[in-house]
Amino acid sequence: MNSRSRPLGFALLSFICAAALHADVTPHALFCDHAVLQRDKPIPVWGQAAPGEKVAVRLADLPAQSTTADAAGRWSVRLPAQPAGGPFKLVFQGNNRVEMNDVWLGEVWVCSGQSNMERQLGLRHGQQPLVNWEAEAASADYPQIRHFAVARTPSDTPRANTAGKWDVCSPQTVDQFTAVGYYFGRELHRHLKVPVGLIHSSWGGSPAETWVSQARLATDFPDVIAAQAKAIADYPAALAKYQAAEPDLLKTWQEAAATAAAAGKPAPRKPAPPGNPRSANHRPSALHNGMITSLQPYALRGVIWYQGESNSSRAEAYRTLFPALIADWRTQWGQGDFPFLFVQIAPHKSQSPEIRDAQLHTWRVTPNTAMVVTADIGDANDIHPTRKEPVGVRLALAARALAYGEKTNYSGPRFTTAAIAGAKVTLQFDHLGGGLVAKDGALRGFTISGDGKTFVPAQAEIVGDTVVVSAEAVPTPLAVRYGWANVPDVNLFNAAGLPASPFRTDGAALAGTPRAAQ
């Protein structure tokens, strides 16, 4: 039975059960018409069949790779690495024959995270339109860019399959693509001139812990497991408390809604019972089980990631949780330390500087990663900035450097060390990109402290490849911070046009005449 003929909305359970019932070879959902397979790497291909059924897989005119389904009906083969090209046929032969058409070899990237990755290019009800989206969509005639939207499927156990299909990029389809992923893929396709496949697996509002495996959480983050267990245990009492208060809550809400309507204002949110933590979409490991393990071990080049907003209030924990997530995915995919490129949270009134610092820390301690800074393209009042093109373009720059070995500037200045001499602190940076630049006037966003607790505005000046910081009110400085606010006003760039990440010297090794922390 050819799974491509099924309506996209069918549940995954139906998909798997039907394959078993008819004892047909059923490839994993990623192997369908218009698929992009990773070039220059061995290509794992897998699916379901009848137990003991012989399965052969052939790509184009290459020799078929054969295997036998195990007692559970699972089978897998590895096709040899091939250069970019296409279109090809991908043929599966068992008791039945399944033929996939318009399959290409190129670059495959997983696009994951929460709402800023989930945000589609096209306009949706209640959303601010993305900058220039209509003109971009109208010109998006890129048939070699393909997009696979992974079905949103939380699960308590790892799933072997997913639902979705590969869409060919065109003005008629691109509005459904992840906007950040589209701009990233567009830049790679233009530059590399090979097909690009984007596997989009994200969910708005999701915290990092829902994307981490149960095994990793149990080993390294038992507090997350304990908090979930407590929430489940406390739920019956919380529900009973709400149910007892519900009549009064609804009465109060109705009165407030009537008052708002009379004033021409929107009604307040209607009271609702507490959600059941046992079935919450974003419970620990639920999206990892349902939307990540179901993609493994599909051959890929790397991952782009835009997430962190939902962990902003727990930024200290994110310093270890996020690197663990990256290590978790790499281990499970079994394809080495593939590039993992992520976006630093943009300025917004609800987003703490600590979450950006945790992301900067992750970049420092995790090999083969890059961080895209968005300090210049945020929106204080909209957590979903409408300028997605610069994000995708900067991610593509990072990919060109890390994944494809180009000698290109892909990051703004990154703080490395600080030296204290008298009343001045000299800051060193890497990723100079041709030199430090103060965009639009004198440097802004620097503060300085003599005790490590109270920070005051500072004067900052570019001196060669350094920034020298001081303030008359702080004759014996201890620490400097840059952009340390929910919505920072900053303008340090490099000559390549890329912004510096917010940072703090607190806790960093200070050269010169360091003073003991207070």
C-alpha positions as CSV (number, residue, x, y, z in Angstrom):
1,M,0.0,0.0,0.0
2,N,1.4,3.4,-0.9
3,S,1.1,5.7,2.1
4,R,1.2,8.8,-0.2
5,S,-2.4,8.1,-1.2
6,R,-3.7,8.6,2.3
7,P,-5.2,12.0,3.3
8,L,-2.7,14.0,5.3
9,G,-5.0,14.3,8.2
10,F,-5.1,10.6,9.0
11,A,-3.8,9.8,12.4
12,L,-0.4,8.1,12.6
13,L,-2.0,5.1,14.4
14,S,-4.2,4.4,11.4
15,F,-1.1,4.8,9.1
16,I,0.8,2.1,11.0
17,C,-2.1,-0.3,11.6
18,A,-3.1,-0.2,7.9
19,A,0.5,-1.1,6.9
20,A,0.4,-4.1,9.2
21,L,-3.1,-5.2,8.1
22,H,-2.2,-5.3,4.4
23,A,1.3,-6.7,5.0
24,D,2.6,-4.2,2.4
25,V,6.0,-2.5,2.3
26,T,5.3,1.0,3.8
27,P,8.3,3.4,3.8
28,H,8.6,6.0,6.6
29,A,6.6,9.1,5.8
30,L,9.8,11.1,5.0
31,F,10.3,8.9,1.9
32,C,7.7,10.2,-0.5
33,D,7.3,12.2,-3.7
34,H,9.5,15.3,-3.8
35,A,11.8,14.2,-1.0
36,V,15.3,15.6,-0.6
37,L,17.9,13.2,0.6
38,Q,21.2,14.3,2.1
39,R,24.0,14.3,-0.5
40,D,27.5,12.9,0.2
41,K,26.5,10.9,3.2
42,P,25.2,7.3,3.6
43,I,21.4,7.4,3.5
44,P,19.4,5.4,6.0
45,V,16.0,4.3,4.6
46,W,13.5,2.4,6.7
47,G,9.8,1.5,7.2
48,Q,7.4,-1.3,7.9
49,A,6.5,-4.6,6.2
50,A,5.2,-8.0,7.2
51,P,7.5,-9.8,9.6
52,G,10.0,-11.8,7.6
53,E,9.1,-10.0,4.3
54,K,12.1,-9.4,2.0
55,V,12.5,-5.7,1.1
56,A,14.6,-4.1,-1.6
57,V,15.2,-0.4,-2.0
58,R,16.7,1.2,-5.2
59,L,17.5,4.8,-5.9
60,A,17.7,5.8,-9.5
61,D,19.7,3.1,-11.4
62,L,22.0,2.2,-8.5
63,P,22.1,-1.4,-7.3
64,A,19.2,-2.2,-4.9
65,Q,19.9,-2.6,-1.2
66,S,18.0,-5.6,0.3
67,T,17.0,-6.7,3.8
68,T,14.4,-8.7,5.7
69,A,11.8,-7.2,8.0
70,D,12.2,-8.3,11.6
71,A,9.6,-9.9,13.9
72,A,8.0,-6.5,14.5
73,G,7.9,-5.7,10.8
74,R,10.6,-3.2,10.9
75,W,13.2,-2.9,8.2
76,S,16.1,-0.6,7.3
77,V,18.8,-0.3,4.7
78,R,21.6,2.2,4.0
79,L,22.0,3.6,0.5
80,P,25.6,4.6,-0.4
81,A,26.5,8.3,-0.4
82,Q,25.8,10.1,-3.6
83,P,26.4,13.6,-5.0
84,A,23.7,16.2,-5.4
85,G,21.3,15.6,-8.3
86,G,18.0,14.5,-9.5
87,P,15.2,14.0,-10.1
88,F,15.3,10.3,-9.3
89,K,12.9,7.5,-8.5
90,L,13.0,5.8,-5.1
91,V,11.6,2.3,-5.4
92,F,10.6,-0.1,-2.6
93,Q,9.9,-3.7,-3.5
94,G,8.5,-6.3,-1.2
95,N,5.2,-8.2,-1.6
96,N,4.1,-4.9,-3.2
97,R,5.9,-2.2,-5.1
98,V,6.0,1.5,-3.9
99,E,7.5,4.1,-6.2
100,M,8.4,7.7,-5.2
101,N,9.1,10.3,-7.8
102,D,10.9,13.6,-8.1
103,V,13.4,12.7,-5.4
104,W,16.5,14.8,-5.2
105,L,19.9,14.7,-3.4
106,G,20.9,17.9,-1.8
107,E,21.2,19.5,1.7
108,V,18.8,18.6,4.5
109,W,18.3,20.7,7.6
110,V,15.9,20.2,10.5
111,C,14.2,23.5,11.6
112,S,12.9,23.3,15.2
113,G,12.0,25.3,18.2
114,Q,8.9,27.3,19.3
115,S,6.7,30.0,17.8
116,N,9.4,32.1,16.1
117,M,10.4,29.0,14.1
118,E,6.8,27.8,13.7
119,R,5.7,31.1,12.3
120,Q,4.8,30.6,8.7
121,L,5.7,33.1,5.9
122,G,2.0,33.8,5.1
123,L,-0.4,35.9,7.1
124,R,-2.5,34.2,9.8
125,H,-5.4,35.5,11.8
126,G,-4.3,37.6,14.7
127,Q,-0.7,37.9,13.6
128,Q,1.2,40.9,12.5
129,P,2.2,40.4,8.8
130,L,5.9,39.6,8.3
131,V,7.9,42.3,6.6
132,N,7.7,42.0,2.8
133,W,6.0,38.6,2.9
134,E,3.7,39.1,0.0
135,A,6.4,40.2,-2.4
136,E,8.7,37.4,-1.2
137,A,5.9,34.8,-1.7
138,A,5.1,36.1,-5.2
139,S,8.8,35.5,-6.2
140,A,9.3,32.2,-4.4
141,D,9.8,30.1,-7.5
142,Y,12.3,27.7,-6.1
143,P,11.3,24.1,-7.1
144,Q,14.5,22.6,-5.6
145,I,13.6,23.9,-2.2
146,R,11.3,21.4,-0.4
147,H,9.5,21.6,3.0
148,F,8.2,18.8,5.2
149,A,6.0,19.9,8.0
150,V,6.1,17.3,10.8
151,A,2.7,16.6,12.3
152,R,2.3,18.1,15.8
153,T,2.2,14.9,17.8
154,P,3.1,14.9,21.6
155,S,3.7,11.4,22.9
156,D,4.7,9.7,26.1
157,T,6.7,7.1,24.2
158,P,9.1,7.4,21.3
159,R,7.3,7.1,18.0
160,A,8.7,5.4,14.9
161,N,6.9,7.4,12.3
162,T,5.2,10.7,11.6
163,A,2.8,12.2,9.2
164,G,3.5,14.9,6.6
165,K,4.5,15.4,3.0
166,W,7.2,17.2,1.0
167,D,6.0,20.4,-0.6
168,V,7.7,22.0,-3.5
169,C,8.5,25.7,-3.0
170,S,6.3,27.9,-5.2
171,P,4.3,31.1,-4.8
172,Q,1.3,28.9,-4.1
173,T,2.9,26.8,-1.3
174,V,5.6,29.0,0.4
175,D,3.1,30.8,2.7
176,Q,2.9,27.5,4.6
177,F,6.7,27.2,5.1
178,T,8.4,28.2,8.3
179,A,9.5,31.7,7.5
180,V,12.9,31.5,9.2
181,G,13.5,28.1,7.6
182,Y,12.4,29.4,4.1
183,Y,14.8,32.4,4.2
184,F,17.6,30.1,5.4
185,G,16.9,27.6,2.7
186,R,16.6,30.2,0.0
187,E,20.0,31.6,0.9
188,L,21.7,28.2,0.9
189,H,20.0,27.2,-2.4
190,R,21.2,30.4,-4.1
191,H,24.7,30.1,-2.8
192,L,25.3,26.3,-3.0
193,K,23.1,25.8,-6.1
194,V,21.9,22.4,-4.9
195,P,18.4,21.2,-3.7
196,V,17.6,22.1,-0.1
197,G,15.2,20.1,2.1
198,L,13.7,21.7,5.2
199,I,12.2,19.3,7.8
200,H,10.1,21.6,10.0
201,S,9.4,20.3,13.5
202,S,8.4,23.0,16.0
203,W,5.5,24.0,18.3
204,G,4.7,27.5,19.7
205,G,5.2,28.0,23.4
206,S,7.2,24.8,23.9
207,P,9.9,24.8,26.6
208,A,13.3,23.1,25.9
209,E,12.5,20.2,28.2
210,T,9.8,18.9,26.0
211,W,12.4,18.4,23.2
212,V,14.8,16.4,25.4
213,S,14.6,12.6,25.7
214,Q,13.3,10.9,28.8
215,A,16.6,9.1,29.4
216,R,18.5,12.4,29.3
217,L,16.1,14.1,31.6
218,A,16.1,11.2,34.1
219,T,19.9,11.2,34.2
220,D,20.8,14.9,34.1
221,F,17.6,16.7,35.1
222,P,15.7,14.7,37.8
223,D,14.2,18.0,39.0
224,V,12.2,18.3,35.7
225,I,10.9,14.7,36.2
226,A,10.1,15.4,39.9
227,A,8.3,18.7,39.0
228,Q,6.1,16.8,36.5
229,A,5.3,14.1,39.0
230,K,4.3,16.7,41.5
231,A,2.1,18.5,39.0
232,I,0.3,15.2,38.2
233,A,-0.1,14.4,41.9
234,D,-1.4,17.9,42.7
235,Y,-3.8,18.1,39.7
236,P,-6.9,16.4,41.3
237,A,-6.9,18.9,44.1
238,A,-6.3,21.9,41.8
239,L,-9.2,20.7,39.6
240,A,-11.5,20.3,42.6
241,K,-10.6,23.7,43.8
242,Y,-11.4,25.3,40.5
243,Q,-14.7,23.4,40.1
244,A,-15.8,24.7,43.6
245,A,-15.0,28.3,42.6
246,E,-16.2,28.1,39.0
247,P,-19.7,29.6,39.5
248,D,-18.3,32.7,41.2
249,L,-15.5,33.0,38.7
250,L,-17.9,32.8,35.8
251,K,-20.2,35.4,37.3
252,T,-17.3,37.8,37.8
253,W,-16.1,37.2,34.3
254,Q,-19.6,37.8,32.8
255,E,-19.8,41.2,34.6
256,A,-16.3,42.1,33.4
257,A,-17.1,41.1,29.9
258,A,-20.2,43.2,29.8
259,T,-18.4,46.2,31.1
260,A,-15.7,45.7,28.5
261,A,-18.2,45.4,25.7
262,A,-20.0,48.6,26.8
263,A,-16.6,50.4,26.7
264,G,-15.8,48.9,23.3
265,K,-12.9,46.9,24.7
266,P,-12.1,43.2,24.3
267,A,-13.5,40.8,26.9
268,P,-11.1,39.3,29.5
269,R,-10.1,35.7,29.2
270,K,-12.9,33.3,30.3
271,P,-12.0,31.2,33.3
272,A,-11.0,27.7,32.5
273,P,-10.1,24.6,34.5
274,P,-6.4,23.8,35.0
275,G,-4.8,21.7,32.3
276,N,-4.1,18.1,33.0
277,P,-0.3,17.8,33.2
278,R,-0.5,14.2,32.2
279,S,-1.8,15.1,28.8
280,A,-0.3,18.6,28.3
281,N,1.1,19.1,24.8
282,H,4.4,20.4,26.2
283,R,5.0,17.9,29.0
284,P,8.6,16.8,29.5
285,S,9.9,14.8,26.5
286,A,6.5,14.7,24.8
287,L,7.6,16.5,21.6
288,H,11.0,14.8,21.5
289,N,9.1,11.5,21.5
290,G,6.5,12.5,19.0
291,M,8.4,14.9,16.7
292,I,12.1,14.1,16.9
293,T,12.6,10.4,17.4
294,S,10.2,9.9,14.6
295,L,12.7,11.6,12.2
296,Q,15.8,9.6,13.3
297,P,18.0,8.5,11.7
298,Y,17.2,10.5,8.5
299,A,20.4,11.8,7.0
300,L,20.9,15.5,7.5
301,R,23.5,18.2,7.4
302,G,22.4,20.0,10.6
303,V,19.8,21.8,12.7
304,I,18.6,25.3,12.9
305,W,16.8,26.2,16.2
306,Y,14.8,29.2,17.5
307,Q,13.6,28.7,21.0
308,G,14.1,29.9,24.5
309,E,11.3,32.3,25.2
310,S,9.4,29.7,27.3
311,N,12.6,29.2,29.4
312,S,13.3,32.9,30.0
313,S,12.2,32.7,33.6
314,R,14.5,29.7,34.2
315,A,17.5,31.0,32.4
316,E,20.0,29.5,34.9
317,A,18.7,26.0,34.3
318,Y,18.8,26.7,30.5
319,R,22.6,27.1,30.7
320,T,22.8,23.3,31.2
321,L,19.5,22.2,29.7
322,F,20.2,23.6,26.2
323,P,23.7,22.1,25.7
324,A,22.2,18.8,27.0
325,L,19.5,19.0,24.3
326,I,22.1,19.5,21.6
327,A,24.2,16.6,22.9
328,D,21.0,14.4,23.2
329,W,20.0,15.0,19.6
330,R,23.5,14.4,18.3
331,T,23.8,11.1,20.2
332,Q,20.5,9.8,19.0
333,W,20.9,10.7,15.4
334,G,24.3,9.0,15.3
335,Q,25.7,11.3,12.7
336,G,28.4,13.0,14.8
337,D,28.5,16.5,16.1
338,F,26.5,18.0,13.2
339,P,26.2,21.8,13.0
340,F,23.6,23.1,15.4
341,L,22.8,26.8,14.6
342,F,20.5,28.7,16.9
343,V,18.9,32.2,17.3
344,Q,19.5,34.3,20.3
345,I,16.2,35.6,21.7
346,A,15.3,39.0,20.3
347,P,14.6,42.0,22.6
348,H,11.2,41.9,24.1
349,K,9.7,43.3,27.3
350,S,9.2,39.8,28.7
351,Q,12.6,38.3,27.8
352,S,15.3,38.6,30.4
353,P,19.0,39.3,29.5
354,E,19.8,36.1,31.5
355,I,18.2,33.9,28.8
356,R,20.4,35.5,26.1
357,D,23.4,35.0,28.4
358,A,22.5,31.3,28.7
359,Q,22.4,31.0,24.9
360,L,25.8,32.8,24.6
361,H,27.2,30.4,27.2
362,T,25.8,27.4,25.2
363,W,27.7,28.7,22.1
364,R,30.9,29.0,24.1
365,V,30.8,25.5,25.6
366,T,29.2,23.4,22.8
367,P,31.3,22.4,19.8
368,N,30.2,23.0,16.2
369,T,27.5,25.5,17.2
370,A,26.8,29.1,16.1
371,M,24.5,31.7,17.5
372,V,22.6,34.3,15.5
373,V,22.3,37.6,17.3
374,T,19.0,39.6,16.8
375,A,19.6,42.5,19.1
376,D,18.9,44.9,16.2
377,I,15.7,43.3,14.9
378,G,13.5,42.8,18.0
379,D,10.2,44.4,19.0
380,A,9.6,45.4,22.6
381,N,5.9,44.8,22.3
382,D,5.8,41.7,20.0
383,I,7.5,38.5,21.0
384,H,7.3,37.5,17.4
385,P,9.4,40.0,15.5
386,T,8.2,40.6,11.9
387,R,11.7,40.7,10.3
388,K,12.4,37.1,9.7
389,E,14.6,37.5,6.6
390,P,17.7,38.8,8.5
391,V,17.4,35.8,10.8
392,G,17.4,33.3,8.0
393,V,20.2,35.0,6.2
394,R,22.4,35.1,9.3
395,L,21.7,31.4,9.9
396,A,22.7,30.7,6.4
397,L,26.0,32.6,6.9
398,A,26.7,30.4,9.9
399,A,25.9,27.3,7.9
400,R,28.3,28.3,5.2
401,A,31.1,28.6,7.8
402,L,30.4,25.6,10.0
403,A,28.8,23.1,7.6
404,Y,30.5,24.0,4.3
405,G,33.9,25.3,5.5
406,E,33.7,28.7,4.0
407,K,36.0,31.5,5.3
408,T,33.3,34.0,5.9
409,N,32.2,36.3,8.7
410,Y,29.2,34.7,10.3
411,S,28.9,36.4,13.7
412,G,29.1,39.8,15.2
413,P,31.8,40.6,17.9
414,R,31.8,38.2,20.8
415,F,33.3,39.2,24.1
416,T,36.3,37.2,25.2
417,T,38.3,38.9,28.0
418,A,38.4,42.1,30.1
419,A,41.4,43.8,31.5
420,I,41.2,46.5,34.3
421,A,43.7,49.3,34.5
422,G,42.9,52.0,36.9
423,A,39.4,53.4,36.2
424,K,39.1,51.8,32.8
425,V,38.1,48.3,31.6
426,T,39.4,47.2,28.2
427,L,37.3,44.6,26.5
428,Q,38.6,42.1,23.9
429,F,36.5,40.4,21.2
430,D,36.7,37.7,18.6
431,H,34.7,37.6,15.4
432,L,35.9,41.1,14.6
433,G,34.8,40.8,11.0
434,G,37.1,43.5,9.7
435,G,36.9,45.7,12.8
436,L,34.6,47.0,15.5
437,V,31.9,49.6,14.5
438,A,29.6,51.9,16.4
439,K,26.5,52.0,14.3
440,D,24.6,55.3,14.2
441,G,26.7,57.3,16.6
442,A,28.5,56.8,19.8
443,L,28.5,53.4,21.5
444,R,25.4,52.7,23.5
445,G,24.3,50.0,26.0
446,F,27.4,49.7,28.3
447,T,27.1,49.8,32.1
448,I,29.8,49.5,34.7
449,S,30.0,48.6,38.4
450,G,32.4,48.9,41.2
451,D,30.8,46.3,43.4
452,G,29.3,43.8,41.0
453,K,25.8,44.7,42.1
454,T,25.0,48.3,41.1
455,F,25.6,49.2,37.5
456,V,25.6,52.7,36.1
457,P,25.7,54.0,32.5
458,A,29.2,54.0,31.1
459,Q,31.1,55.8,28.4
460,A,32.5,53.3,25.8
461,E,34.9,54.0,23.0
462,I,36.4,51.8,20.3
463,V,40.2,51.7,20.5
464,G,41.6,49.5,17.7
465,D,40.1,46.1,18.2
466,T,39.0,46.8,21.7
467,V,36.3,48.7,23.6
468,V,37.4,50.8,26.6
469,V,34.7,51.4,29.2
470,S,34.6,53.8,32.1
471,A,32.4,56.1,34.2
472,E,33.3,59.0,36.5
473,A,31.1,57.6,39.2
474,V,33.1,54.3,39.3
475,P,36.8,55.0,39.9
476,T,37.6,51.3,40.7
477,P,35.5,49.2,38.3
478,L,34.9,45.5,38.9
479,A,32.5,44.5,36.1
480,V,31.0,45.6,32.8
481,R,27.8,44.7,31.1
482,Y,26.5,45.3,27.6
483,G,22.9,45.2,26.5
484,W,21.9,43.9,29.9
485,A,18.1,44.6,29.7
486,N,15.0,43.0,28.4
487,V,15.0,45.5,25.6
488,P,18.5,46.7,25.2
489,D,19.5,49.8,23.2
490,V,22.8,48.7,21.7
491,N,24.8,49.4,18.6
492,L,28.2,47.6,18.6
493,F,28.7,45.8,15.3
494,N,31.6,44.6,13.2
495,A,32.5,45.9,9.8
496,A,30.7,42.9,8.3
497,G,27.5,44.4,9.5
498,L,26.7,41.8,12.2
499,P,25.7,42.9,15.8
500,A,27.5,42.0,19.0
501,S,25.8,39.7,21.5
502,P,24.8,41.2,24.9
503,F,27.3,40.0,27.5
504,R,28.6,40.5,31.0
505,T,32.1,40.3,32.4
506,D,30.8,39.1,35.8
507,G,32.5,35.9,36.6
508,A,34.8,36.1,33.6
509,A,38.5,36.0,34.0
510,L,39.8,39.5,34.2
511,A,43.3,40.4,33.2
512,G,45.4,43.3,34.6
513,T,44.4,44.2,38.2
514,P,41.4,42.1,39.0
515,R,39.6,42.8,42.3
516,A,37.9,40.1,44.3
517,A,34.2,39.7,43.7
518,Q,32.0,41.2,46.4
